[in-house]
Amino acid sequence: MSDPHQPGTPAGTDQRDLDRRAALAQHLGKEVWPAGRDELVARAAENNAPDGVLADLRRLPEGSRFENVQQVAQALGLGTEQQRF
């Protein structure tokens, strides 16, 4: 059971990072992976992503491939949870 006196976000993250990652996941979906920057931007645009999501995706390094939204978040410098298991 979690301690109600501790922050609700995992160590290494903050609520803003979690919100940004959730928005990325929402507008990219599960079917796009693996994908490069341009594919991710195109998919997010197809899904009517807000300008902030598109701007984040355009900042990804050209030529890189990503297996999941966690890798995208890490490439953007967002805080991510540490693997627990």
Phi, psi and omega in degrees: 000140182279154180276118182293351180265357179262155178302151181279353180256145180295156177304140180091000180230166168224169186299324179297316178298318179298319179295319179294318179293321177298320178294320176300311182299319181299319186267352177261326181077184184261346188270354188277342190277147348288156184204155174264177183306309184297323177295320180293318178298316181297316181296315180297319178297319177300327182267019176056043178295146176292163183305323181298320178293314179298320179297318177300313182295325179292341178280349181295149180294133178294140178090350178276152175242145183236139182268339183194174183292333177299316178295323177297313180301316179297318179296331179275357179080018177282147175295138179228153179292151172277145178295132184264341184236000000 
